[in-house]
Amino acid sequence: MAANHEPEQPNPRRAQGLLVTLLMIPVGVLVFVASKSITREFGALGGLLAGGIAGGLFYFISRGLRRAKQMRAPSAADVLATDDRPPVLYLRPFSNDGVVLSGHYFLFKTYEEHLVKALSDIGPVVAVGSPGENARTPEVGAARMYLRDDAWQERVGHLIRQSSLIVLHGGSSPGVLWELRSVLAQGRPERLIVCLPVDAAQTPKKLRHAEARYVDFVRSSWGIFPRPLPLFAGGCAFLYFLPDWTPQLLRRDMPVPAGYPPQTAALRGLGSSFRSRLATA
């Protein structure tokens, strides 16, 4: 979406985030050196003590780095002012924010971070911020904009019309279903990709839980889509549409449509970033 904006102003929050990142690096080095010294000086007991101290400090450092990453995140206004490509709009239930998909408790990446990495070559990925989110430290991923309760539908409707791609995380809330109806009203099925429920741990129990959430989405959205959705996701993480609104589950190593370049690029990027979470064709 090309728009006329005033020149971008320096963002002190991003500078502060960079400073925090730079400070965390020497702190980490000092923690490592100190733990080695304590272990050599006091033996096994000292090693246990050093390990506990190092673990606590490592937690502090990892949280600091995460917060610095949030502080450096550009706003939607920033990215739309500096990138003339039509945006990619990410719509989701706010309960999905912060869901961890990979890594561990200290160092991790959220589902949204993986998603944005797969889509960023298409255009700037933007999303509406959660009402309870701190605008100074937003969730890492899509660039956020914050809208009043009486203005969000008008703004989201405008973004739906202007975006080259809409990525919607399936859900059953009234807001998500309104967004879904608004997307379908535009009549351009190649622009819509639906994210299906996934869990970080791919255990049988978690997979059954994800499948149950997908079935709930199918029931909630019944009658909205021109053609019915598959009754079961079968372990797939994404759904896209052919020009006649026929839904297709994205499967590993399957060919993707080539008629609409943003859709093609998105499906290939998602297939690569989420390969381990796609069922085989």
N, C-alpha and C positions, 0 to 999 in steps of 0.2 A: 504494500500500500504506500504510494507516494503521497506525501502531505507536506504542506508548508509549515515548518517549525522555525522558531528562533534558534540561533546557533546554540549548540550544546554548551552548557556551563560546566566548569570543573565540579566534580562531585566529591566533597570532602569525605563522605562515608567510604568511598572506594579507596581513597588515599589512606584512611585509617585502617582499612582492612589489609592493605598491602603492608603497612607498618607492623601490624600484629603478626602477619605471616613471617616477616623478616626476623622479628624478635623470637618467634617460636623455634627457629632453626638453631641458634646458639644455645638456647635453653635445653634443647634436646641433646646436644653434644655434651653439655656440662653434666646432665643427668647420667649419660652413659659413662663418662669418665669417672664421676664420683662413685657410681655403683661398683665399678671395677676396683677402685682404690679401697672401698670398704670391705669388699670380699677378700682382697689380699691381706688386709690388716687384721681382720677379725675371724677369718675362716668361715666355716659353714654357717654359724649363727649370724655372722655379719652378712653372709650372702643372702640369707633369708630376709634379714632386715633391709638390705639394699634392694632386694627384689620387690618387697612391699612398697618401699619408698618410690622406686622407679616406676612400679605399676601405677601408683597414684599420680605421680607427676606426668606419666605418659598419657593417662586419661585427661589430665588438665591440658596437656599440649594438644591432644587430638581434638578436644572440645574447642580450644582456642583457634586451631587451624580451621575447624568447621565454621566457627563464628566469623573468622576473617574472610572465608569464602563467601559467606552470606553478605558481609558488609561490602565486598567488592562487586556483588551482582548488579548489573545495570538494570535500570527500570525499563518498562515497555516504552516510555516516552523517549528514553535514550536510544534504544535500538531502532525504533521507527523513524527517529530523526536522522539517523546516520546510515540507514540501509534502505535503498529504494526498492528492493524486491518486495512483492506482496508477502504478507506475513503468513506463518503457519499458526493457526489458532488451536490452543489446547484447552478443551473443556472437560471438567471432571467433577465428581463429588469432592467437596473440600476434605472429607474424611480420608481421601487417598494421599493427601499431602504428607510427605515425610516417610512414606512406606519404603523400607529398606529392601533392596533386591539382591545385593551382593556385598561381600566383604564381611567384617565382623564388628563387634561392639565398638571398637576404637576407630577403625578406619573402614568406611563403608561408602557405598553409592546408593542413592535412592532410585526407585523406579523411574521417577521423572528425569533424573540426570541421564540415565541410559536412553530414555526416549528422546530427549533434546539432542543428545549426541548423534542419534540416528537421523534426525530431521534437520539439523542446522545447516546442511548444505543446500537446502531447498529455499529457506528464507528465515528471517528472525522468528523464533518461537515465542509467542506471547500468551499470557493467561491472566485471568482476573484473580487478584489476591483474595484470600480468605478474609472475612470480616474480622476475625480474631488475630490476624497475622500482624506482626510488627513490621511496618514498611521500611524500617532501617535495617532489619535483619530478615529478609524474606527467605522462604524456602529456596534452595538452590535448584535451578532448572530453567523453566520458562521465565522470561522477563515479566515482571508483575506490573499490573495497573490496579488502582484501587478506586472503586466506584460506589456512589451512594445507592442506598436501597431503591430510591425512586428513579435511578438513572441507568442501572446496570443492563436492563433488557434492551433499551435503545442502543446503548454502546455495543453490546454483544451482537445485536442484530446487524449493526453496521459492519462489525468485524467479520461476521459470517459472510456477508455479501462481498467483502473486499479480499478475503483470504484466498490464497491459492490452494490451501489444504486445511481441512478441519479434522483434528484428531480428538475424538470424544471417548472418554472412558465410560463404559456402560455402567448405569446405575438406575435406581428406581425413585430417586428424590424428585419432587415436583420441578425443581430448577433444571435438573439434567433432562427431564422429559420435555420441558419447554424448549430447551436448547436443541434437542433432537428434532422436534417438530419444526423449529425455525430453520434448521439445516435442510431438512427434506423439502420444505416449502420452496427452496431455491431450485429444486429439480436438477441438480448436478451430482449424480451419484459418484462420479469419479473423484470428487473432492473429499469424500468422507471415508475415514478409517476409524473403526471402532476398536478400542482396547478392551480386551476381555479380562476378567479377574485372574490374577496370578498370585502365588505366594512365594516368599523367599525360599522356604524349605519345600522341596518337591517330594515330600513323603506321600504315601497313599492317602493318609488322612487329610493332608493339606490339599491334595489334588481333588479329593471328593468335595471338600469345602469350596474350592474355587469353582467346581462344576455346579454346585448348588447355587452359588451366587450368579453364575451365568444364567441358569434356568430361571432365577428370579427376575433377571433383566429381560429375558425373553417374554415372560408373562407380563411384566410391567409395560413393555413397549408393544404388546400385541395390538395390531391394528394401525400402528403408526407407519411402519414400513410398507411399501407397495407390495412386496413379496415377503413371505414369512422367513424368519431367521431359522438356521439349523436348530433342532431341538437340543442338541448337545454340542459342546465345544470340542470334546475329545482331546483335551490337552493343548489346544491351539491358543495363542495369545492375542491374535488380531483377526479382524474381519474387514473385508473390503467389498466393493460392489462393482458389478459390470454395468455398462450403460443402460441396461433395462432394469436396474435395481436388483438383479439376482445376487444374493450374498455369497461370498466365497471366503472360506477359512484359509488364512495364510499358513501354508505348510512348508516344512523344510525341503529345500532343493526343488520346489515347484516353479514353473515359469510364471512370470507376472505380466500383466497387461502392459502393452507398450503404447497405447493410444493417447495417454495424457502424461506428459513427462513428470510433473510433480508426484503423481501417484506412483509411477514406475520407480522413481528415485526413492520415495518414502518406503515402499514395500521392500526394495533391495536393502536399504539401510536398516530397517527393522529386522529383516531376515538375518542380517549379519550380526547386529547387536544382541538380538534375542534368540540366536540360533539354538541354544540349549533348551529353550522353552517352546520350541515349535514341534508339533507332531510331524512325523514323516508323511510325505505325499503318498 
